[in-house]
Amino acid sequence: MIRHRKHLLQVKTTIKKHRERRSAAALDLRNLSVSVLELATQRN
């Protein structure tokens, strides 16, 4: 029972880390698209 709870905690922390990494990647993508848009507007 205790071991099971520990495993659940581990799974939760792993999911949390994964979610944080995914949101960071999404932010990077957004920044990238914004900079591409800025470059496109500067060219015109």
N, C-alpha and C positions, 0 to 999 in steps of 0.2 A: 504493500500500500504506500509506504513512504517512498519507495523507489519509483513507483508510478507517478507520484506527485512531483518528484524531482525531474522526471522525464518530461512531464507536462510543462514545468517551468522552463526547461531547456528549449522545448519546442516554441514556447511563447517568445523567449528572447531571440531565437533564430528568426521567427516571423517578423519581430519588431525590427531587427537589423536589416532584413531583406526589404521591408517596407521603406525604411529610411534610405537605403541605397537606391531603391526605385524612385523615390521622390526626388532625390538628389540628381539622378539621371534625367528625370523629367525636367527639372529646373535647368540643367545643362542644355537640354534640347531646346527649351524655350529661349534661353539666352542666345543660342546659336541661331535660331530662326530670326530673332530680333536683330542680331548683327547682320545677318544676310539681307534682311529687309532694309536696314540702314545703308548697306553697301549699294543695294539696287537703287535706292532713292538718290544717293549721292551721284551715281553715274548719270542719271537723267538730268 
